[in-house]
Amino acid sequence: MGFQLGEDHDSGMNEMNLIPLIDIMLVLMIIFLVTATVANPSVPLNLPETQAEIQPPPPKAMMINIKVNGDIFLDGQNVSLQELETKLQDAAQASQKPTVQLEADEESKYNMVAKVMALASSAGLSDIAFVSEN
């Protein structure tokens, strides 16, 4: 008594198994791609020489926060209007004038925002950006 899997008819295999052929082709393709990048890693170029100067990075922006109760914060430190005015004038004396980023609470008074903008403008800092939540 013989052991047999599958059906009983004795027909042979009528189609070719392509899976090993596909595996070999994928391996050959990977080998070709790896050797092609190793054999020619870059293209030689004659680049032109320039006389450009390296630009210094822009100065750090000054962040001014105005709270609802009228408190003013410059870079996280609570300051009065007089202290803010002197610090803005000191910053305006630098070779590169910083950007003033103004962030006011939603319920803060427009009068205080206008005063801070006038201080920055009179100090010579005209690059003012308004910061919002989103």
Rosetta constraint file for C-alpha pairs under 8 A:
AtomPair CA 18 CA 22 HARMONIC 6.20 0.50
AtomPair CA 19 CA 23 HARMONIC 6.24 0.50
AtomPair CA 20 CA 24 HARMONIC 6.25 0.50
AtomPair CA 21 CA 25 HARMONIC 6.24 0.50
AtomPair CA 22 CA 26 HARMONIC 6.19 0.50
AtomPair CA 23 CA 27 HARMONIC 6.31 0.50
AtomPair CA 24 CA 28 HARMONIC 6.18 0.50
AtomPair CA 25 CA 29 HARMONIC 6.09 0.50
AtomPair CA 26 CA 30 HARMONIC 6.24 0.50
AtomPair CA 27 CA 31 HARMONIC 6.20 0.50
AtomPair CA 28 CA 32 HARMONIC 6.07 0.50
AtomPair CA 29 CA 33 HARMONIC 6.18 0.50
AtomPair CA 30 CA 34 HARMONIC 6.17 0.50
AtomPair CA 31 CA 35 HARMONIC 6.13 0.50
AtomPair CA 32 CA 36 HARMONIC 5.95 0.50
AtomPair CA 33 CA 37 HARMONIC 6.36 0.50
AtomPair CA 34 CA 38 HARMONIC 6.33 0.50
AtomPair CA 35 CA 39 HARMONIC 5.90 0.50
AtomPair CA 36 CA 40 HARMONIC 6.33 0.50
AtomPair CA 37 CA 41 HARMONIC 5.26 0.50
AtomPair CA 58 CA 96 HARMONIC 7.37 0.50
AtomPair CA 58 CA 98 HARMONIC 7.56 0.50
AtomPair CA 59 CA 96 HARMONIC 6.56 0.50
AtomPair CA 59 CA 97 HARMONIC 7.12 0.50
AtomPair CA 59 CA 98 HARMONIC 5.33 0.50
AtomPair CA 59 CA 99 HARMONIC 7.73 0.50
AtomPair CA 60 CA 98 HARMONIC 6.16 0.50
AtomPair CA 60 CA 99 HARMONIC 7.41 0.50
AtomPair CA 61 CA 98 HARMONIC 5.31 0.50
AtomPair CA 61 CA 99 HARMONIC 4.73 0.50
AtomPair CA 61 CA 100 HARMONIC 5.79 0.50
AtomPair CA 61 CA 101 HARMONIC 6.61 0.50
AtomPair CA 62 CA 74 HARMONIC 7.03 0.50
AtomPair CA 62 CA 75 HARMONIC 6.38 0.50
AtomPair CA 62 CA 98 HARMONIC 6.62 0.50
AtomPair CA 62 CA 99 HARMONIC 6.15 0.50
AtomPair CA 62 CA 100 HARMONIC 4.85 0.50
AtomPair CA 62 CA 101 HARMONIC 5.92 0.50
AtomPair CA 63 CA 73 HARMONIC 7.97 0.50
AtomPair CA 63 CA 74 HARMONIC 5.80 0.50
AtomPair CA 63 CA 75 HARMONIC 5.07 0.50
AtomPair CA 63 CA 76 HARMONIC 7.86 0.50
AtomPair CA 63 CA 100 HARMONIC 6.14 0.50
AtomPair CA 63 CA 101 HARMONIC 4.77 0.50
AtomPair CA 63 CA 102 HARMONIC 6.15 0.50
AtomPair CA 63 CA 103 HARMONIC 7.48 0.50
AtomPair CA 64 CA 72 HARMONIC 6.94 0.50
AtomPair CA 64 CA 73 HARMONIC 5.59 0.50
AtomPair CA 64 CA 74 HARMONIC 4.68 0.50
AtomPair CA 64 CA 75 HARMONIC 6.36 0.50
AtomPair CA 64 CA 100 HARMONIC 7.19 0.50
AtomPair CA 64 CA 101 HARMONIC 6.04 0.50
AtomPair CA 64 CA 102 HARMONIC 4.95 0.50
AtomPair CA 64 CA 103 HARMONIC 6.11 0.50
AtomPair CA 65 CA 72 HARMONIC 5.72 0.50
AtomPair CA 65 CA 73 HARMONIC 4.96 0.50
AtomPair CA 65 CA 74 HARMONIC 6.55 0.50
AtomPair CA 65 CA 75 HARMONIC 7.98 0.50
AtomPair CA 65 CA 76 HARMONIC 7.88 0.50
AtomPair CA 65 CA 102 HARMONIC 6.13 0.50
AtomPair CA 65 CA 103 HARMONIC 4.80 0.50
AtomPair CA 65 CA 104 HARMONIC 5.63 0.50
AtomPair CA 65 CA 105 HARMONIC 7.85 0.50
AtomPair CA 66 CA 70 HARMONIC 6.29 0.50
AtomPair CA 66 CA 71 HARMONIC 5.88 0.50
AtomPair CA 66 CA 72 HARMONIC 4.78 0.50
AtomPair CA 66 CA 73 HARMONIC 6.51 0.50
AtomPair CA 66 CA 102 HARMONIC 7.86 0.50
AtomPair CA 66 CA 103 HARMONIC 6.32 0.50
AtomPair CA 66 CA 104 HARMONIC 4.54 0.50
AtomPair CA 66 CA 105 HARMONIC 6.20 0.50
AtomPair CA 66 CA 108 HARMONIC 7.04 0.50
AtomPair CA 66 CA 112 HARMONIC 7.73 0.50
AtomPair CA 66 CA 113 HARMONIC 7.36 0.50
AtomPair CA 67 CA 71 HARMONIC 5.26 0.50
AtomPair CA 67 CA 72 HARMONIC 6.51 0.50
AtomPair CA 67 CA 104 HARMONIC 6.24 0.50
AtomPair CA 67 CA 105 HARMONIC 5.36 0.50
AtomPair CA 67 CA 108 HARMONIC 6.09 0.50
AtomPair CA 68 CA 104 HARMONIC 7.98 0.50
AtomPair CA 68 CA 105 HARMONIC 5.85 0.50
AtomPair CA 68 CA 106 HARMONIC 7.69 0.50
AtomPair CA 68 CA 107 HARMONIC 5.71 0.50
AtomPair CA 68 CA 108 HARMONIC 4.20 0.50
AtomPair CA 68 CA 109 HARMONIC 7.16 0.50
AtomPair CA 69 CA 108 HARMONIC 7.10 0.50
AtomPair CA 70 CA 108 HARMONIC 7.01 0.50
AtomPair CA 70 CA 109 HARMONIC 7.67 0.50
AtomPair CA 70 CA 112 HARMONIC 6.92 0.50
AtomPair CA 71 CA 78 HARMONIC 6.99 0.50
AtomPair CA 71 CA 79 HARMONIC 7.65 0.50
AtomPair CA 71 CA 80 HARMONIC 7.70 0.50
AtomPair CA 72 CA 78 HARMONIC 5.79 0.50
AtomPair CA 72 CA 79 HARMONIC 5.73 0.50
AtomPair CA 72 CA 80 HARMONIC 6.57 0.50
AtomPair CA 72 CA 81 HARMONIC 7.61 0.50
AtomPair CA 73 CA 77 HARMONIC 5.04 0.50
AtomPair CA 73 CA 78 HARMONIC 4.34 0.50
AtomPair CA 73 CA 79 HARMONIC 5.73 0.50
AtomPair CA 74 CA 78 HARMONIC 6.46 0.50
AtomPair CA 74 CA 79 HARMONIC 6.58 0.50
AtomPair CA 74 CA 84 HARMONIC 7.33 0.50
AtomPair CA 79 CA 83 HARMONIC 5.83 0.50
AtomPair CA 79 CA 84 HARMONIC 6.17 0.50
AtomPair CA 80 CA 84 HARMONIC 6.07 0.50
AtomPair CA 81 CA 85 HARMONIC 6.09 0.50
AtomPair CA 81 CA 116 HARMONIC 7.80 0.50
AtomPair CA 82 CA 86 HARMONIC 6.42 0.50
AtomPair CA 83 CA 87 HARMONIC 6.18 0.50
AtomPair CA 84 CA 88 HARMONIC 6.00 0.50
AtomPair CA 85 CA 89 HARMONIC 6.18 0.50
AtomPair CA 85 CA 119 HARMONIC 5.97 0.50
AtomPair CA 85 CA 120 HARMONIC 7.51 0.50
AtomPair CA 85 CA 123 HARMONIC 7.51 0.50
AtomPair CA 86 CA 90 HARMONIC 6.13 0.50
AtomPair CA 87 CA 91 HARMONIC 6.14 0.50
AtomPair CA 88 CA 92 HARMONIC 6.16 0.50
AtomPair CA 88 CA 119 HARMONIC 7.56 0.50
AtomPair CA 88 CA 120 HARMONIC 6.24 0.50
AtomPair CA 88 CA 123 HARMONIC 6.09 0.50
AtomPair CA 88 CA 125 HARMONIC 7.68 0.50
AtomPair CA 89 CA 93 HARMONIC 6.52 0.50
AtomPair CA 89 CA 120 HARMONIC 7.99 0.50
AtomPair CA 89 CA 123 HARMONIC 4.89 0.50
AtomPair CA 89 CA 124 HARMONIC 7.54 0.50
AtomPair CA 90 CA 94 HARMONIC 7.24 0.50
AtomPair CA 91 CA 97 HARMONIC 6.63 0.50
AtomPair CA 91 CA 98 HARMONIC 6.98 0.50
AtomPair CA 92 CA 96 HARMONIC 7.97 0.50
AtomPair CA 92 CA 97 HARMONIC 5.47 0.50
AtomPair CA 92 CA 98 HARMONIC 7.49 0.50
AtomPair CA 92 CA 123 HARMONIC 6.22 0.50
AtomPair CA 92 CA 124 HARMONIC 5.96 0.50
AtomPair CA 92 CA 125 HARMONIC 6.15 0.50
AtomPair CA 93 CA 97 HARMONIC 7.46 0.50
AtomPair CA 97 CA 125 HARMONIC 6.70 0.50
AtomPair CA 98 CA 125 HARMONIC 7.40 0.50
AtomPair CA 98 CA 127 HARMONIC 7.64 0.50
AtomPair CA 99 CA 125 HARMONIC 7.36 0.50
AtomPair CA 99 CA 127 HARMONIC 5.23 0.50
AtomPair CA 99 CA 128 HARMONIC 5.99 0.50
AtomPair CA 99 CA 129 HARMONIC 7.28 0.50
AtomPair CA 100 CA 120 HARMONIC 7.81 0.50
AtomPair CA 100 CA 125 HARMONIC 7.33 0.50
AtomPair CA 100 CA 127 HARMONIC 6.22 0.50
AtomPair CA 100 CA 128 HARMONIC 4.71 0.50
AtomPair CA 100 CA 129 HARMONIC 6.12 0.50
AtomPair CA 101 CA 128 HARMONIC 5.87 0.50
AtomPair CA 101 CA 129 HARMONIC 4.75 0.50
AtomPair CA 101 CA 130 HARMONIC 5.80 0.50
AtomPair CA 101 CA 131 HARMONIC 6.40 0.50
AtomPair CA 102 CA 128 HARMONIC 7.00 0.50
AtomPair CA 102 CA 129 HARMONIC 6.03 0.50
AtomPair CA 102 CA 130 HARMONIC 4.91 0.50
AtomPair CA 102 CA 131 HARMONIC 5.90 0.50
AtomPair CA 103 CA 130 HARMONIC 6.01 0.50
AtomPair CA 103 CA 131 HARMONIC 4.95 0.50
AtomPair CA 103 CA 132 HARMONIC 6.67 0.50
AtomPair CA 104 CA 108 HARMONIC 6.40 0.50
AtomPair CA 104 CA 113 HARMONIC 7.22 0.50
AtomPair CA 104 CA 131 HARMONIC 7.91 0.50
AtomPair CA 108 CA 112 HARMONIC 7.63 0.50
AtomPair CA 109 CA 113 HARMONIC 6.89 0.50
AtomPair CA 110 CA 114 HARMONIC 6.08 0.50
AtomPair CA 111 CA 115 HARMONIC 6.21 0.50
AtomPair CA 112 CA 116 HARMONIC 6.28 0.50
AtomPair CA 113 CA 117 HARMONIC 6.19 0.50
AtomPair CA 114 CA 118 HARMONIC 6.06 0.50
AtomPair CA 115 CA 119 HARMONIC 6.20 0.50
AtomPair CA 116 CA 120 HARMONIC 6.27 0.50
AtomPair CA 117 CA 121 HARMONIC 6.09 0.50
AtomPair CA 117 CA 128 HARMONIC 7.94 0.50
AtomPair CA 118 CA 122 HARMONIC 5.98 0.50
AtomPair CA 119 CA 123 HARMONIC 6.13 0.50
AtomPair CA 120 CA 124 HARMONIC 6.45 0.50
AtomPair CA 120 CA 125 HARMONIC 5.22 0.50
AtomPair CA 120 CA 126 HARMONIC 6.91 0.50
AtomPair CA 121 CA 125 HARMONIC 5.26 0.50
AtomPair CA 121 CA 126 HARMONIC 5.43 0.50
